[in-house]
Amino acid sequence: MPKLKTHKGAKKRFHFTGGGKIMRVKQGKSHFRRRKSAATKGLYDETIPLHKADVKRIKKLLPYH
């Protein structure tokens, strides 16, 4: 059986927790960052879990996680 390729874009954007959740960063973190308030910029600092409807699709892109 041949090795599966990891999708490099997905590898950079998602990471797995010890419990198996897939975490992602919110979009819009760096675009027009200067004009956003400090409170708004703070909202982009946390990672959030991936929606359960997208988990199957992302797991195909990251076969060895």
C-alpha positions as CSV (number, residue, x, y, z in Angstrom):
1,M,0.0,0.0,0.0
2,P,1.5,3.4,-1.0
3,K,2.0,6.2,1.5
4,L,-0.6,8.9,1.6
5,K,0.4,12.5,1.1
6,T,-0.3,15.1,3.7
7,H,-2.0,18.3,2.5
8,K,0.6,21.0,3.4
9,G,-1.9,23.8,3.6
10,A,-4.1,21.9,6.0
11,K,-1.0,20.9,8.1
12,K,-0.2,24.6,8.6
13,R,-3.7,25.6,9.5
14,F,-5.0,22.9,11.9
15,H,-3.5,21.1,14.9
16,F,-4.7,18.2,17.0
17,T,-5.2,18.2,20.8
18,G,-4.3,15.3,23.0
19,G,-8.0,14.4,23.2
20,G,-8.3,14.2,19.4
21,K,-10.0,17.5,18.7
22,I,-9.0,19.5,15.6
23,M,-8.3,23.1,16.5
24,R,-8.2,26.1,14.1
25,V,-7.4,29.8,14.2
26,K,-10.1,32.3,13.3
27,Q,-10.0,34.0,9.9
28,G,-9.1,37.6,9.5
29,K,-6.3,37.6,12.0
30,S,-3.7,39.5,10.0
31,H,-5.7,41.5,7.4
32,F,-6.2,45.2,8.3
33,R,-4.9,44.5,11.8
34,R,-3.9,48.1,12.4
35,R,-7.4,49.5,12.2
36,K,-9.0,47.0,14.6
37,S,-9.4,47.8,18.3
38,A,-7.4,46.0,20.9
39,A,-10.5,44.2,22.1
40,T,-11.3,42.9,18.6
41,K,-7.7,41.9,18.0
42,G,-7.8,39.9,21.3
43,L,-10.6,37.8,19.9
44,Y,-8.3,36.5,17.1
45,D,-5.7,35.1,19.5
46,E,-7.5,32.0,20.6
47,T,-7.9,28.8,18.7
48,I,-11.3,27.2,18.4
49,P,-12.4,23.6,17.7
50,L,-13.3,22.7,14.2
51,H,-17.0,22.3,13.5
52,K,-18.1,18.6,13.6
53,A,-19.4,18.8,10.0
54,D,-15.9,19.6,8.7
55,V,-13.9,17.0,10.8
56,K,-14.2,14.2,8.2
57,R,-13.0,16.4,5.4
58,I,-10.0,17.6,7.2
59,K,-9.0,14.2,8.5
60,K,-8.7,13.0,4.9
61,L,-6.2,15.8,4.2
62,L,-4.2,14.9,7.3
63,P,-4.0,11.1,7.2
64,Y,-1.3,10.5,9.8
65,H,-2.7,12.5,12.7
